[in-house]
Amino acid sequence: MFRPALVNNLLEGSAERFPEKVAIVHKGKRLTYSAIDEMVNKLAAALMENGIKRGDRVAVFMDNSIEAVVSIFAVLKAGAVFMMINHTTKAEKLEYIMNNSGAVAMLTQDGIAGVLSVIDCPNLKKVIMTGSNKNGTSCISFEDIMISGRDEKVASPCIDLDLASIIYTSGSTGHPKGVMLSHLNMISAAHSIITYLENTENDIILNALPLSFDYGLYQILMGFMAGGTVILEKSFTYPFQVVDTMIKEKVTGFPGVPTIFALLLQLKNLDKCDLSSLRYITNTAAALPTSHIKRLKELCPNVRLYSMYGLTECKRVSYLPPDELDRRPTSVGKGMPNVEVYIVNEKDERVGPGEVGELVVRGANVMLGYWNLPEANAQCLRQGKYPGERVLYTGDLFKMDDEGYLYFVARKDDIIKCRGEKVSPKEVENVLYSLAGILEAAVTGIHDEILGQAVKAYVALEHDSTLTEKDILRYCSQHLENFMVPKFVEIRESLPKTATGKISRKLLTETPASM
């Protein structure tokens, strides 16, 4: 299999091997690898002509689009570092990211670029924009570059140890943290993933996840590494439309998160859709409820369903082989190829089967660190097996069975201490999801004068469900130890999500139920 050194080599290699093959399908447009590569070369040359140098940080502030994909690879070809920023990011957060990273340029689109007029970014020197520039922002036209830009190959000056991307992720301090990923980090992660997914040039991957979410971004990287085709959707807002595209394009791979699968499984007549081309489904960001796993397997009996676990700091950690799904539906599997995982206790000693501890990850996919956060780096990146090696302490509590399969318990910070006992929100959520009629569930701890913390469950019901709070509490009492049974149940129309589609416990406690 083709193994590149740099992330931009993913496109270059496939453009050489499959020049006339369709690389991206988006909004009716079908672009070949050679066409994408030509656009990338023109934009990379323009960036360099406008002073972008090796190591400079460049923001890509766009929604899912062909221009966003071209921008990512052009920034890399110019030797710079790309930062994919969600197009819905508000002014205050955008200003923080731009100034924290010291970004000198931005690639953006008309319609969202207006936010630039209300933020103060002294380092920002160049803006390249797609569209008609109705906001009057001082910028260079993306379209003009495509029409009159230099049509020649651009060679990156980088090596694989150089910084390729900074992905900003939520931080405990209130400000997002910039996860620094080298070319080696990203290539290693993508190669390991396509190895266990067995991706080839025959794969057609449908991506409805935002490119600002590393799970969505890697669909492009993995597709290009294998020489496959990526169907790029703006979102999963219109599930029927996405399913229709899946059928028409004969999609073989579909990545999702639990909220996407919850929406998918609510569609009427889904069992009558021809999904015979689908080879695999992947899930990460949060564990897929066992009830959803069962329904997906019934719907697509010949599809390989991968439960996975990862975090931005190393992209992916583990996967459960689909053949093990029936035996271990709540497991996230073992470490993926070229990754070692183990669990340690509070004394930093490795623990045995059944013991709960913090998961540690060792591999070339482990990040370089957080941008300008030495204290956070010292906490999560620690001495590894060899002098100078650093391994990632994830902050996630796991246990491992006798055969080495991993089971997520909780984030360290999420553990609820009720009546002196430790309650894993995940364990309570698993029981809630096993109750027919519950579509979404999340569990948090709230202050209680007597208990210390009381367990509170938030649920959203399926459209035809008649469940009441009493029904839910009764079911929990039948399936959980007394100290784990929620003291409160709140039924909502839907549960708040992060930009990546993951249910947010933080937003739950900050957002009142709609009346």
C-alpha positions as CSV (number, residue, x, y, z in Angstrom):
1,M,0.0,0.0,0.0
2,F,1.1,3.6,-0.8
3,R,2.7,5.0,2.4
4,P,3.3,8.8,2.3
5,A,5.6,10.8,4.5
6,L,3.5,14.0,4.6
7,V,-0.2,14.6,4.8
8,N,-0.2,16.5,1.5
9,N,1.4,13.4,-0.1
10,L,-2.0,11.6,0.3
11,L,-3.4,13.7,-2.4
12,E,-0.3,13.8,-4.6
13,G,0.1,10.0,-4.5
14,S,-3.5,9.3,-5.5
15,A,-3.3,12.0,-8.2
16,E,-0.4,10.1,-9.7
17,R,-1.9,6.7,-9.3
18,F,-5.6,7.5,-10.2
19,P,-5.5,10.9,-12.0
20,E,-9.0,10.6,-13.6
21,K,-10.7,8.9,-10.7
22,V,-13.4,10.9,-8.8
23,A,-11.9,12.0,-5.5
24,I,-14.7,14.2,-4.1
25,V,-18.4,14.4,-4.8
26,H,-20.2,17.5,-3.3
27,K,-23.4,19.2,-4.2
28,G,-23.6,17.6,-7.6
29,K,-19.9,18.3,-8.5
30,R,-17.6,15.5,-9.2
31,L,-13.9,16.3,-9.1
32,T,-11.1,13.9,-10.0
33,Y,-7.8,13.6,-8.1
34,S,-5.9,15.4,-10.9
35,A,-8.4,18.3,-10.8
36,I,-8.2,18.6,-7.0
37,D,-4.4,18.5,-7.2
38,E,-4.3,21.3,-9.8
39,M,-6.5,23.5,-7.6
40,V,-4.3,22.8,-4.6
41,N,-1.1,23.7,-6.5
42,K,-2.6,27.0,-7.6
43,L,-3.7,27.9,-4.1
44,A,-0.4,26.8,-2.5
45,A,1.5,29.0,-4.9
46,A,-0.7,31.9,-4.1
47,L,-0.2,31.4,-0.4
48,M,3.6,31.4,-0.8
49,E,3.4,34.5,-3.1
50,N,1.5,36.2,-0.3
51,G,4.2,35.6,2.3
52,I,3.1,32.3,3.9
53,K,6.1,30.5,5.1
54,R,7.0,27.1,6.6
55,G,5.4,26.7,10.0
56,D,3.0,29.6,9.7
57,R,-0.5,29.0,11.1
58,V,-3.3,29.4,8.6
59,A,-7.0,29.1,9.6
60,V,-9.5,27.4,7.3
61,F,-12.8,28.9,8.5
62,M,-15.4,27.2,6.2
63,D,-18.2,24.7,6.2
64,N,-17.9,21.3,4.4
65,S,-17.0,22.1,0.8
66,I,-14.6,21.4,-2.0
67,E,-12.9,24.7,-1.3
68,A,-12.3,23.6,2.3
69,V,-10.6,20.4,1.2
70,V,-8.5,22.3,-1.4
71,S,-7.5,24.8,1.3
72,I,-6.3,22.2,3.8
73,F,-4.0,20.6,1.3
74,A,-2.8,23.9,-0.2
75,V,-1.8,25.1,3.3
76,L,0.2,21.9,3.8
77,K,1.9,22.1,0.4
78,A,3.0,25.6,1.2
79,G,4.7,24.2,4.3
80,A,2.3,25.8,6.7
81,V,0.0,24.5,9.5
82,F,-3.7,24.3,8.9
83,M,-6.4,24.9,11.6
84,M,-9.8,23.8,10.5
85,I,-12.3,25.9,12.4
86,N,-16.1,25.2,12.5
87,H,-18.0,27.7,10.4
88,T,-20.5,28.3,13.2
89,T,-17.8,29.5,15.7
90,K,-18.7,32.8,17.3
91,A,-16.6,35.9,17.4
92,E,-15.2,35.6,20.9
93,K,-14.0,32.1,20.4
94,L,-12.7,32.7,16.9
95,E,-10.7,35.7,18.1
96,Y,-9.2,33.6,20.9
97,I,-8.1,30.8,18.5
98,M,-6.7,33.3,16.0
99,N,-4.7,35.2,18.6
100,N,-3.6,32.1,20.6
101,S,-2.3,30.4,17.5
102,G,-0.8,33.5,16.0
103,A,-2.4,32.7,12.7
104,V,-1.2,35.0,9.9
105,A,-3.8,34.1,7.3
106,M,-7.3,32.8,6.9
107,L,-9.2,31.0,4.1
108,T,-12.9,31.6,4.5
109,Q,-16.2,32.0,2.6
110,D,-18.7,34.8,2.0
111,G,-21.6,34.6,4.4
112,I,-19.5,33.8,7.5
113,A,-16.5,36.1,6.9
114,G,-18.4,39.1,8.3
115,V,-17.3,38.1,11.8
116,L,-13.8,39.3,10.9
117,S,-15.0,42.9,11.2
118,V,-15.8,42.5,14.9
119,I,-12.7,40.7,16.0
120,D,-9.2,42.0,16.7
121,C,-6.4,39.8,15.3
122,P,-3.2,41.8,14.9
123,N,-1.3,38.9,13.4
124,L,-3.8,38.3,10.6
125,K,-2.3,39.6,7.4
126,K,-4.1,37.9,4.5
127,V,-7.6,36.7,3.9
128,I,-8.6,34.5,0.9
129,M,-12.3,34.2,0.4
130,T,-14.6,32.2,-1.8
131,G,-17.9,33.7,-3.0
132,S,-19.0,37.2,-3.8
133,N,-17.6,39.0,-0.7
134,K,-20.9,40.8,0.1
135,N,-19.5,41.9,3.4
136,G,-16.8,44.1,1.8
137,T,-14.0,42.3,3.7
138,S,-10.5,43.1,2.4
139,C,-9.5,39.9,0.8
140,I,-8.1,37.9,-2.1
141,S,-10.5,36.1,-4.3
142,F,-10.3,32.3,-4.2
143,E,-12.0,32.1,-7.6
144,D,-9.5,34.5,-9.2
145,I,-6.6,32.3,-8.0
146,M,-8.3,29.3,-9.6
147,I,-8.7,31.2,-12.9
148,S,-5.3,33.0,-13.1
149,G,-3.0,31.4,-10.5
150,R,0.3,29.7,-11.4
151,D,-0.3,26.3,-12.9
152,E,2.8,24.4,-11.6
153,K,3.5,21.8,-9.0
154,V,4.5,23.0,-5.6
155,A,6.8,21.0,-3.4
156,S,6.4,21.2,0.4
157,P,9.7,22.0,2.3
158,C,8.5,20.0,5.4
159,I,9.6,16.6,6.9
160,D,7.2,14.3,8.8
161,L,8.3,15.7,12.2
162,D,7.0,19.2,11.3
163,L,3.7,20.5,12.6
164,A,0.8,19.8,10.2
165,S,-2.3,20.9,12.1
166,I,-3.6,22.5,15.3
167,I,-7.0,21.2,16.2
168,Y,-8.7,23.3,18.9
169,T,-10.8,21.3,21.3
170,S,-12.7,22.1,24.5
171,G,-10.6,22.9,27.5
172,S,-11.3,22.7,31.2
173,T,-10.2,26.3,31.7
174,G,-13.0,27.6,29.5
175,H,-10.7,28.3,26.6
176,P,-10.2,25.7,23.8
177,K,-6.8,23.9,23.7
178,G,-4.8,23.6,20.5
179,V,-3.8,20.0,19.9
180,M,-0.6,20.0,17.9
181,L,-0.4,17.1,15.4
182,S,2.7,16.5,13.2
183,H,2.6,15.0,9.7
184,L,3.9,11.8,11.3
185,N,1.0,11.8,13.9
186,M,-1.6,12.2,11.2
187,I,-0.2,9.8,8.7
188,S,0.3,7.1,11.4
189,A,-3.3,7.4,12.6
190,A,-4.8,7.4,9.1
191,H,-2.7,4.4,8.1
192,S,-3.6,2.4,11.2
193,I,-7.3,3.1,10.7
194,I,-7.5,2.2,7.0
195,T,-5.5,-1.0,7.9
196,Y,-8.3,-2.4,10.2
197,L,-11.1,-1.0,8.1
198,E,-9.4,-2.6,5.1
199,N,-10.0,0.5,2.9
200,T,-9.1,0.3,-0.8
201,E,-9.4,2.4,-3.9
202,N,-12.8,0.7,-4.4
203,D,-14.3,2.4,-1.3
204,I,-16.8,5.2,-1.5
205,I,-17.1,6.9,1.9
206,L,-20.0,9.2,2.8
207,N,-19.0,11.9,5.2
208,A,-21.7,14.0,6.8
209,L,-19.5,15.0,9.8
210,P,-17.9,18.5,9.9
211,L,-14.3,18.7,8.7
212,S,-13.6,20.7,11.9
213,F,-14.2,17.5,13.8
214,D,-11.2,15.2,13.5
215,Y,-13.4,12.2,12.8
216,G,-14.8,14.1,9.7
217,L,-11.4,15.4,8.7
218,Y,-9.9,12.0,8.7
219,Q,-12.5,10.6,6.3
220,I,-10.8,12.9,3.7
221,L,-7.3,11.8,4.7
222,M,-8.2,8.1,4.7
223,G,-10.1,8.2,1.5
224,F,-7.2,10.0,-0.3
225,M,-4.7,7.6,1.3
226,A,-6.5,4.6,-0.1
227,G,-7.4,6.3,-3.4
228,G,-11.1,6.0,-2.8
229,T,-14.0,8.4,-3.3
230,V,-15.4,10.7,-0.6
231,I,-19.0,11.9,-0.8
232,L,-18.9,15.1,1.2
233,E,-22.2,16.3,2.7
234,K,-22.6,19.6,4.5
235,S,-24.3,17.8,7.5
236,F,-26.8,15.2,8.5
237,T,-29.6,17.8,8.8
238,Y,-31.7,16.1,6.2
239,P,-31.4,12.3,6.9
240,F,-33.6,11.2,4.0
241,Q,-31.5,13.1,1.5
242,V,-28.3,11.6,2.9
243,V,-29.7,8.1,2.7
244,D,-30.8,8.7,-0.9
245,T,-27.3,9.8,-1.8
246,M,-25.9,6.7,0.0
247,I,-28.1,4.5,-2.3
248,K,-27.4,6.4,-5.5
249,E,-23.7,6.6,-5.0
250,K,-23.4,3.0,-3.8
251,V,-21.6,4.0,-0.7
252,T,-19.4,1.4,1.0
253,G,-18.4,3.2,4.2
254,F,-20.5,5.3,6.5
255,P,-18.9,7.0,9.6
256,G,-21.3,8.3,12.3
257,V,-21.9,9.2,15.9
258,P,-24.7,8.1,18.2
259,T,-26.9,11.1,17.5
260,I,-26.6,10.4,13.7
261,F,-27.6,6.8,14.2
262,A,-30.5,7.8,16.5
263,L,-31.9,10.0,13.7
264,L,-31.2,7.4,11.1
265,L,-33.1,4.7,13.0
266,Q,-36.2,6.9,13.3
267,L,-36.6,7.1,9.5
268,K,-39.7,5.3,8.2
269,N,-39.3,2.5,5.7
270,L,-35.5,2.5,6.2
271,D,-35.7,-1.3,6.0
272,K,-36.9,-1.0,2.4
273,C,-33.9,1.0,1.3
274,D,-31.3,-0.8,-0.8
275,L,-28.1,-0.5,1.3
276,S,-26.5,-3.6,-0.2
277,S,-23.4,-1.7,-1.3
278,L,-22.6,-0.7,2.3
279,R,-19.6,-2.6,3.6
280,Y,-18.9,-1.0,6.9
281,I,-20.3,1.5,9.5
282,T,-18.1,3.1,12.1
283,N,-19.0,4.8,15.4
284,T,-17.0,6.9,17.8
285,A,-17.2,10.2,19.9
286,A,-19.4,8.3,22.4
287,A,-20.4,4.7,22.8
288,L,-23.2,3.4,20.6
289,P,-26.1,2.1,22.9
290,T,-26.5,-1.6,22.6
291,S,-30.1,-1.1,21.5
292,H,-28.9,0.9,18.5
293,I,-26.3,-1.7,17.7
294,K,-29.0,-4.4,17.7
295,R,-31.2,-2.4,15.3
296,L,-28.4,-1.5,13.0
297,K,-27.4,-5.2,12.7
298,E,-31.0,-6.1,12.0
299,L,-31.2,-3.4,9.3
300,C,-27.9,-4.2,7.7
301,P,-27.0,-7.8,8.6
302,N,-24.1,-8.0,6.1
303,V,-22.5,-4.8,7.2
304,R,-19.4,-4.7,9.4
305,L,-20.1,-2.4,12.4
306,Y,-17.0,-1.0,14.2
307,S,-17.3,0.4,17.7
308,M,-14.3,2.6,18.3
309,Y,-12.7,4.9,20.9
310,G,-10.4,7.9,20.4
311,L,-9.6,11.4,21.4
312,T,-8.3,14.4,19.5
313,E,-4.9,14.1,21.2
314,C,-4.1,10.9,19.3
315,K,-7.0,10.6,16.9
316,R,-7.9,6.9,17.5
317,V,-7.0,4.5,20.2
318,S,-8.9,1.3,19.8
319,Y,-11.5,-0.6,17.7
320,L,-13.7,-3.6,18.3
321,P,-13.5,-6.2,15.5
322,P,-17.1,-6.6,14.2
323,D,-17.0,-10.4,14.9
324,E,-16.7,-9.6,18.6
325,L,-19.7,-7.2,18.7
326,D,-22.3,-9.8,19.8
327,R,-20.0,-11.1,22.6
328,R,-18.8,-7.7,23.9
329,P,-21.3,-5.1,22.8
330,T,-20.1,-2.6,25.4
331,S,-16.4,-2.9,24.6
332,V,-14.4,-0.5,22.5
333,G,-12.0,-3.3,21.6
334,K,-8.2,-3.4,21.7
335,G,-5.5,-0.9,20.6
336,M,-5.5,-0.4,16.9
337,P,-2.5,-1.4,14.7
338,N,0.8,0.2,15.7
339,V,-0.7,1.4,19.0
340,E,-0.1,0.1,22.5
341,V,-2.6,0.7,25.4
342,Y,-2.5,-0.1,29.1
343,I,-4.3,1.0,32.3
344,V,-2.6,2.4,35.4
345,N,-3.8,3.1,38.9
346,E,-3.3,6.3,41.0
347,K,0.2,5.1,41.8
348,D,1.0,4.8,38.1
349,E,1.2,1.0,38.4
350,R,-0.3,-1.1,35.6
351,V,-3.4,-2.9,36.8
352,G,-4.9,-6.3,36.0
353,P,-8.1,-7.4,34.4
354,G,-11.3,-5.9,36.0
355,E,-9.5,-3.1,37.8
356,V,-10.4,0.5,36.9
357,G,-7.7,2.9,36.1
358,E,-6.6,5.6,33.7
359,L,-5.9,4.6,30.1
360,V,-2.5,5.3,28.7
361,V,-1.7,5.4,24.9
362,R,1.7,4.8,23.3
363,G,2.2,5.3,19.6
364,A,3.3,7.5,16.7
365,N,-0.2,9.0,16.6
366,V,0.2,10.7,20.0
367,M,0.2,14.5,19.7
368,L,3.2,16.7,20.0
369,G,1.4,18.5,22.8
370,Y,-1.0,21.4,23.4
371,W,-0.1,24.8,21.8
372,N,1.6,27.0,24.5
373,L,0.3,25.0,27.4
374,P,3.3,23.6,29.2
375,E,1.4,22.7,32.4
376,A,-1.3,20.8,30.6
377,N,1.4,19.0,28.5
378,A,3.3,17.9,31.7
379,Q,0.0,16.5,33.1
380,C,-1.0,14.3,30.1
381,L,2.3,13.7,28.3
382,R,4.7,11.7,30.6
383,Q,7.8,9.6,30.4
384,G,7.4,6.5,28.3
385,K,9.2,3.2,28.0
386,Y,12.4,4.8,26.6
387,P,14.3,7.9,27.6
388,G,12.8,10.9,25.8
389,E,9.6,9.0,24.8
390,R,6.3,10.5,25.9
391,V,3.0,8.6,26.3
392,L,-0.5,10.0,26.5
393,Y,-2.4,9.9,29.8
394,T,-6.0,10.2,28.5
395,G,-7.9,11.2,31.6
396,D,-10.4,8.5,30.8
397,L,-11.1,5.6,33.2
398,F,-11.2,2.1,31.7
399,K,-11.1,-1.5,32.7
400,M,-9.9,-4.4,30.7
401,D,-11.2,-8.0,30.6
402,D,-9.1,-11.2,30.7
403,E,-8.6,-11.1,27.0
404,G,-7.4,-7.5,26.8
405,Y,-10.6,-5.9,25.6
406,L,-11.3,-2.3,26.9
407,Y,-14.4,-1.0,28.5
408,F,-14.9,2.7,29.1
409,V,-16.0,3.6,32.6
410,A,-16.0,7.5,32.7
411,R,-14.0,10.6,32.4
412,K,-12.1,11.2,35.6
413,D,-14.0,14.4,36.1
414,D,-17.4,12.8,35.3
415,I,-17.4,10.3,38.1
416,I,-20.3,11.0,40.5
417,K,-19.7,10.4,44.2
418,C,-23.1,9.5,45.7
419,R,-23.4,8.2,49.3
420,G,-19.7,7.6,49.4
421,E,-19.9,5.3,46.3
422,K,-18.5,6.1,42.9
423,V,-21.1,6.1,40.1
424,S,-20.2,5.9,36.4
425,P,-22.6,8.0,34.3
426,K,-21.9,5.6,31.5
427,E,-23.1,2.6,33.4
428,V,-26.4,4.3,34.2
429,E,-26.8,5.5,30.7
430,N,-26.4,2.0,29.4
431,V,-29.4,0.9,31.5
432,L,-31.4,3.8,30.3
433,Y,-30.7,3.1,26.6
434,S,-31.8,-0.5,27.2
435,L,-35.4,0.7,28.0
436,A,-37.5,0.7,24.9
437,G,-38.7,4.2,24.1
438,I,-35.6,6.2,25.2
439,L,-33.9,7.9,22.3
440,E,-31.2,9.8,24.1
441,A,-29.8,9.7,27.6
442,A,-27.2,11.5,29.7
443,V,-26.5,11.3,33.4
444,T,-24.8,13.9,35.6
445,G,-24.2,14.5,39.3
446,I,-25.9,17.5,41.1
447,H,-25.1,18.9,44.5
448,D,-27.1,17.3,47.3
449,E,-26.8,18.2,51.0
450,I,-27.2,14.6,52.2
451,L,-25.9,12.5,49.4
452,G,-22.9,14.7,48.4
453,Q,-24.0,14.3,44.8
454,A,-27.3,13.0,43.6
455,V,-27.6,11.2,40.3
456,K,-29.8,13.0,37.7
457,A,-30.9,11.5,34.3
458,Y,-31.8,13.5,31.3
459,V,-33.7,11.7,28.5
460,A,-35.3,12.4,25.2
461,L,-38.0,9.9,24.1
462,E,-38.9,8.4,20.7
463,H,-41.8,10.1,19.0
464,D,-44.4,7.4,19.9
465,S,-43.1,6.7,23.5
466,T,-45.5,7.2,26.4
467,L,-42.8,6.7,29.1
468,T,-43.1,8.8,32.3
469,E,-40.5,9.7,34.9
470,K,-41.9,7.1,37.2
471,D,-41.6,4.4,34.5
472,I,-38.0,5.3,34.0
473,L,-37.2,5.3,37.7
474,R,-38.9,2.0,38.2
475,Y,-36.9,0.4,35.4
476,C,-33.6,1.8,36.9
477,S,-34.5,0.4,40.3
478,Q,-34.9,-3.0,38.7
479,H,-31.5,-2.9,36.9
480,L,-29.2,-0.8,39.0
481,E,-27.7,-0.9,42.5
482,N,-29.6,1.4,44.9
483,F,-26.9,4.1,45.0
484,M,-26.8,4.3,41.2
485,V,-30.5,4.8,40.7
486,P,-31.2,8.4,39.6
487,K,-32.9,10.6,42.2
488,F,-34.2,12.8,39.4
489,V,-35.3,12.2,35.9
490,E,-35.9,15.1,33.4
491,I,-37.6,14.4,30.1
492,R,-36.7,16.8,27.3
493,E,-37.6,17.0,23.6
494,S,-33.9,16.6,22.8
495,L,-30.6,16.8,24.5
496,P,-28.0,19.6,23.7
497,K,-25.1,18.6,21.5
498,T,-21.6,19.8,20.9
499,A,-20.5,20.8,17.4
500,T,-19.4,17.2,16.8
501,G,-22.9,15.8,17.6
502,K,-21.9,14.4,21.0
503,I,-24.4,14.9,23.9
504,S,-22.9,17.6,26.2
505,R,-23.3,17.1,29.9
506,K,-22.0,20.6,30.5
507,L,-24.7,22.2,28.2
508,L,-27.3,20.0,29.9
509,T,-26.7,21.6,33.3
510,E,-26.5,25.1,31.8
511,T,-29.5,24.9,29.5
512,P,-33.0,24.8,31.0
513,A,-35.6,22.5,29.5
514,S,-37.7,24.2,26.8
515,M,-41.3,24.8,27.8
